[in-house]
């Protein structure tokens, strides 16, 4: 049970961080001189996903470790 609770924080990486990184990479690989507003919106959304995923991962993992220590 303790291992499952710690590893549960990794789910945030698979749900938020990796798709966000893939979206950012896909948009940054486009070769356009002028970037339209939709390009900036999708890159911003990717950054939001990565940030949210990192926050959830850190919070979940820290909480699982804290509960296991007590």
MMTF fields as JSON, N, C-alpha, C and O atoms, coordinates in Angstrom:
{
  "mmtfVersion": "1.0.0",
  "mmtfProducer": "UNKNOWN",
  "numBonds": 279,
  "numAtoms": 280,
  "numGroups": 70,
  "numChains": 1,
  "numModels": 1,
  "chainsPerModel": [1],
  "groupsPerChain": [70],
  "chainIdList": ["A"],
  "bondAtomList": [4, 2, 8, 6, 12, 10, 16, 14, 20, 18, 24, 22, 28, 26, 32, 30, 36, 34, 40, 38, 44, 42, 48, 46, 52, 50, 56, 54, 60, 58, 64, 62, 68, 66, 72, 70, 76, 74, 80, 78, 84, 82, 88, 86, 92, 90, 96, 94, 100, 98, 104, 102, 108, 106, 112, 110, 116, 114, 120, 118, 124, 122, 128, 126, 132, 130, 136, 134, 140, 138, 144, 142, 148, 146, 152, 150, 156, 154, 160, 158, 164, 162, 168, 166, 172, 170, 176, 174, 180, 178, 184, 182, 188, 186, 192, 190, 196, 194, 200, 198, 204, 202, 208, 206, 212, 210, 216, 214, 220, 218, 224, 222, 228, 226, 232, 230, 236, 234, 240, 238, 244, 242, 248, 246, 252, 250, 256, 254, 260, 258, 264, 262, 268, 266, 272, 270, 276, 274],
  "bondOrderList": [1, 1, 1, 1, 1, 1, 1, 1, 1, 1, 1, 1, 1, 1, 1, 1, 1, 1, 1, 1, 1, 1, 1, 1, 1, 1, 1, 1, 1, 1, 1, 1, 1, 1, 1, 1, 1, 1, 1, 1, 1, 1, 1, 1, 1, 1, 1, 1, 1, 1, 1, 1, 1, 1, 1, 1, 1, 1, 1, 1, 1, 1, 1, 1, 1, 1, 1, 1, 1],
  "groupList": [{"groupName": "UNK", "atomNameList": ["N", "CA", "C", "O"], "elementList": ["N", "C", "C", "O"], "formalChargeList": [0, 0, 0, 0], "bondAtomList": [1, 0, 2, 1, 3, 2], "bondOrderList": [1, 1, 2], "singleLetterCode": "X", "chemCompType": "L-PEPTIDE LINKING"}],
  "groupTypeList": [0, 0, 0, 0, 0, 0, 0, 0, 0, 0, 0, 0, 0, 0, 0, 0, 0, 0, 0, 0, 0, 0, 0, 0, 0, 0, 0, 0, 0, 0, 0, 0, 0, 0, 0, 0, 0, 0, 0, 0, 0, 0, 0, 0, 0, 0, 0, 0, 0, 0, 0, 0, 0, 0, 0, 0, 0, 0, 0, 0, 0, 0, 0, 0, 0, 0, 0, 0, 0, 0],
  "groupIdList": [1, 2, 3, 4, 5, 6, 7, 8, 9, 10, 11, 12, 13, 14, 15, 16, 17, 18, 19, 20, 21, 22, 23, 24, 25, 26, 27, 28, 29, 30, 31, 32, 33, 34, 35, 36, 37, 38, 39, 40, 41, 42, 43, 44, 45, 46, 47, 48, 49, 50, 51, 52, 53, 54, 55, 56, 57, 58, 59, 60, 61, 62, 63, 64, 65, 66, 67, 68, 69, 70],
  "secStructList": [7, 2, 2, 2, 2, 2, 2, 6, 6, 2, 2, 2, 0, 0, 0, 0, 0, 2, 2, 2, 2, 2, 2, 2, 2, 2, 2, 2, 6, 7, 7, 7, 1, 1, 7, 7, 2, 2, 2, 2, 2, 2, 2, 2, 2, 2, 2, 2, 2, 2, 2, 2, 2, 2, 2, 2, 2, 2, 2, 2, 2, 2, 2, 2, 2, 2, 2, 2, 2, 7],
  "xCoordList": [0.805, 0.0, 0.846, 0.492, 1.959, 2.81, 3.481, 3.61, 3.902, 4.552, 3.554, 3.89, 2.338, 1.304, 1.018, 0.835, 0.976, 0.681, 1.813, 1.559, 3.05, 4.168, 4.181, 4.395, 3.958, 3.98, 2.765, 2.797, 1.71, 0.534, 0.857, 0.185, 1.869, 2.28, 2.84, 2.814, 3.341, 3.847, 2.734, 2.989, 1.513, 0.396, 0.259, -0.152, 0.597, 0.538, 1.485, 1.181, 2.624, 3.559, 2.955, 3.074, 2.319, 1.754, 0.506, 0.216, -0.236, -1.489, -1.261, -1.903, -0.362, -0.193, 1.157, 1.205, 2.238, 3.56, 3.945, 4.321, 3.863, 4.314, 3.474, 4.049, 2.127, 1.375, 1.688, 1.726, 1.912, 2.268, 3.599, 3.743, 4.58, 5.884, 5.791, 6.453, 4.962, 4.782, 4.11, 4.476, 3.136, 2.466, 3.44, 3.458, 4.244, 5.228, 6.219, 6.527, 6.722, 7.684, 7.069, 7.724, 5.812, 5.159, 4.991, 5.187, 4.632, 4.432, 5.764, 5.856, 6.794, 8.083, 8.779, 9.648, 8.404, 9.04, 8.43, 8.956, 7.333, 6.737, 7.627, 8.089, 7.853, 8.729, 7.884, 7.635, 7.455, 6.706, 7.411, 7.942, 7.406, 8.051, 7.257, 7.814, 5.958, 5.082, 4.203, 3.529, 4.216, 3.432, 2.036, 1.91, 0.977, -0.383, -0.75, -0.037, -1.868, -2.314, -2.603, -2.386, -3.088, -3.363, -2.082, -2.099, -0.973, 0.321, 0.715, 1.11, 0.611, 0.953, 0.014, 0.442, -1.266, -2.239, -1.906, -1.981, -1.545, -1.234, 0.084, 0.194, 1.064, 2.315, 2.052, 2.585, 1.242, 0.889, 0.125, 0.339, -0.764, -1.506, -0.562, -0.741, 0.428, 1.413, 2.221, 2.49, 2.608, 3.343, 2.459, 2.935, 1.176, 0.236, 0.114, 0.099, 0.026, -0.065, 1.184, 1.075, 2.351, 3.592, 3.667, 4.05, 3.309, 3.343, 2.355, 2.692, 1.148, 0.124, 0.543, 0.375, 1.079, 1.526, 2.656, 2.677, 3.599, 4.702, 4.192, 4.661, 3.244, 2.676, 1.945, 2.14, 1.106, 0.349, 1.297, 1.1, 2.319, 3.307, 3.999, 4.111, 4.458, 5.142, 4.241, 4.647, 3.021, 2.085, 1.703, 1.692, 1.396, 0.973, 2.115, 1.914, 3.299, 4.445, 4.835, 5.119, 4.85, 5.192, 4.157, 4.515, 2.888, 1.837, 1.972, 1.807, 2.262, 2.409, 3.592, 3.499, 4.702, 5.871, 5.598, 5.979, 4.934, 4.623, 3.708, 3.923, 2.692, 1.764, 2.475, 2.218, 3.367, 4.099, 5.069, 5.316, 5.617, 6.558, 5.848, 6.418, 4.625, 3.879, 3.26, 2.58],
  "yCoordList": [-1.198, 0.0, 1.258, 2.247, 1.229, 2.416, 2.693, 3.843, 1.634, 1.804, 2.312, 3.163, 1.8, 2.237, 3.718, 4.428, 4.198, 5.615, 6.508, 7.605, 6.053, 6.853, 6.827, 7.86, 5.677, 5.552, 6.234, 6.579, 6.428, 7.12, 8.523, 9.04, 9.148, 10.469, 10.456, 11.479, 9.322, 9.22, 9.313, 9.623, 9.046, 9.144, 10.56, 10.749, 11.55, 12.935, 13.158, 13.934, 12.487, 12.623, 12.064, 12.673, 10.928, 10.309, 11.029, 11.022, 11.648, 12.3, 13.734, 14.178, 14.466, 15.881, 16.229, 16.899, 15.789, 16.273, 15.793, 16.613, 14.506, 13.999, 14.506, 14.89, 14.528, 15.133, 16.617, 17.11, 17.328, 18.74, 18.93, 19.819, 18.09, 18.168, 17.809, 18.417, 16.815, 16.428, 17.551, 17.803, 18.221, 19.335, 20.48, 21.064, 20.804, 21.877, 21.521, 22.359, 20.285, 19.871, 19.903, 20.308, 19.476, 19.472, 20.894, 21.144, 21.811, 23.187, 23.894, 24.719, 23.58, 24.231, 23.722, 24.403, 22.533, 21.994, 22.555, 22.313, 23.299, 23.911, 25.041, 25.875, 25.049, 26.052, 27.13, 27.058, 28.107, 29.226, 30.515, 30.64, 31.455, 32.732, 33.524, 34.019, 33.636, 34.374, 33.365, 32.549, 33.427, 32.487, 33.068, 34.172, 32.325, 32.822, 32.698, 32.075, 33.303, 33.295, 31.882, 31.585, 31.003, 29.624, 28.899, 28.051, 29.215, 28.606, 28.99, 28.134, 30.266, 30.74, 30.146, 29.812, 30.013, 29.441, 27.979, 27.564, 27.199, 25.79, 25.611, 24.713, 26.445, 26.367, 26.746, 26.112, 27.763, 28.164, 27.054, 26.813, 26.383, 25.269, 24.119, 23.48, 23.861, 22.839, 23.184, 22.315, 24.443, 24.88, 24.752, 24.355, 25.085, 24.94, 23.471, 23.169, 22.563, 21.139, 20.643, 19.889, 21.054, 20.624, 21.172, 20.454, 22.425, 23.034, 22.36, 22.044, 22.141, 21.479, 20.056, 19.628, 19.327, 17.965, 17.902, 17.021, 18.832, 18.859, 19.197, 18.626, 20.114, 20.47, 19.287, 18.983, 18.62, 17.476, 16.345, 15.696, 16.108, 15.072, 15.38, 14.505, 16.599, 16.974, 16.906, 16.417, 17.392, 17.388, 15.962, 15.628, 15.136, 13.768, 12.951, 12.208, 13.097, 12.35, 12.806, 11.98, 14.115, 14.629, 14.185, 13.821, 14.213, 13.767, 12.28, 11.874, 11.472, 10.028, 9.736, 8.878, 10.431, 10.23, 10.702, 10.037, 11.856, 12.392, 11.463, 11.239, 10.924, 10.003, 8.705, 8.138, 8.233, 6.991, 7.152, 6.196, 8.347, 8.568, 8.652, 8.302, 9.111, 9.208, 7.893, 7.739],
  "zCoordList": [0.0, 0.0, 0.0, -0.642, 0.715, 0.777, -0.556, -0.975, -1.211, -2.513, -3.541, -4.364, -3.501, -4.444, -4.273, -5.262, -3.031, -2.82, -3.318, -3.814, -3.192, -3.703, -5.227, -5.861, -5.811, -7.272, -7.905, -9.086, -7.139, -7.671, -8.145, -9.037, -7.57, -8.019, -9.432, -10.116, -9.876, -11.246, -12.287, -13.45, -11.868, -12.803, -13.341, -14.486, -12.534, -12.999, -14.168, -15.073, -14.156, -15.273, -16.555, -17.618, -16.46, -17.655, -18.137, -19.334, -17.233, -17.611, -18.073, -19.025, -17.423, -17.72, -18.341, -19.372, -17.739, -18.136, -19.532, -20.37, -19.806, -21.097, -22.269, -23.287, -22.176, -23.285, -23.475, -24.603, -22.362, -22.475, -23.176, -24.015, -22.834, -23.492, -24.971, -25.812, -25.278, -26.688, -27.48, -28.628, -26.877, -27.543, -27.782, -28.866, -26.785, -26.945, -28.046, -28.894, -28.045, -29.065, -30.466, -31.427, -30.576, -31.889, -32.417, -33.607, -31.548, -31.998, -32.258, -33.167, -31.473, -31.692, -32.954, -33.498, -33.421, -34.624, -35.904, -36.99, -35.8, -36.986, -37.472, -36.692, -38.756, -39.345, -40.034, -41.238, -39.276, -39.836, -39.438, -38.334, -40.347, -40.066, -39.028, -38.048, -39.257, -38.338, -37.615, -38.244, -36.308, -35.496, -35.26, -34.731, -35.652, -35.401, -33.917, -33.131, -33.566, -32.164, -31.674, -30.499, -32.552, -32.133, -31.752, -30.86, -32.409, -32.065, -30.65, -29.858, -30.331, -28.99, -27.948, -26.843, -28.293, -27.349, -27.047, -25.89, -28.05, -27.835, -27.069, -26.235, -27.342, -26.584, -25.121, -24.211, -24.9, -23.533, -22.815, -21.627, -23.539, -22.958, -22.587, -21.551, -23.421, -23.113, -21.872, -21.043, -21.743, -20.55, -19.318, -18.254, -19.449, -18.333, -17.91, -16.717, -18.878, -18.567, -17.838, -16.87, -18.288, -17.648, -16.224, -15.301, -16.047, -14.717, -13.783, -12.642, -14.254, -13.441, -13.087, -11.945, -14.041, -13.782, -12.777, -11.917, -12.879, -11.922, -10.523, -9.539, -10.428, -9.125, -8.506, -7.329, -9.29, -8.776, -8.386, -7.359, -9.196, -8.872, -7.552, -6.693, -7.384, -6.154, -4.941, -3.886, -5.084, -3.961, -3.569, -2.384, -4.535, -4.256, -3.644, -2.683, -4.206, -3.703, -2.299, -1.432, -2.077, -0.742, 0.29, 1.41, -0.077, 0.845, 1.142, 2.292, 0.156, 0.38, 1.282, 2.16, 1.082, 1.926, 3.345, 4.309, 3.477, 4.795, 5.579, 6.77, 4.922, 5.595, 5.967, 7.029, 5.1, 5.395, 6.564, 7.299, 6.738, 7.843, 9.193, 10.226, 9.175, 10.433, 10.719, 11.734]
}
